[in-house]
Amino acid sequence: MVAHITTPSDLPPCAGCGRCCHLVVELRAGDGVPESFVVEHDGVRCMEQRGDGACMALDPLTNLCTIYDVRPHTCREFNRGEALCLRILGAAITPIAVR
């Protein structure tokens, strides 16, 4: 886990932690996810999760997406280093002094 981030290079690589793959992902129209990875919660189609909260498509050994080419739009739009990513990591951003 990254305890303190001061520059973008301090962020772990996208395929390094897999923490974003522990969020509930609601599927949208046009998502071509295999049905074996889909579950319905109160009428809403979502990615199925394991008991630890990990997405069923996340390989637990490599932390890589096993359906990367057809991953949901929500996953495609998630960006390394954006506010939600940093919140997931629990990392504080410290402004860098510019001289």
Summary of the structure (lengths in Angstrom):
residues: 99
radius of gyration: 15.3
end to end distance: 30.1
largest distance: 54.2
contacts: 209
relative contact order: 0.26
helix: 29%
strand: 17%
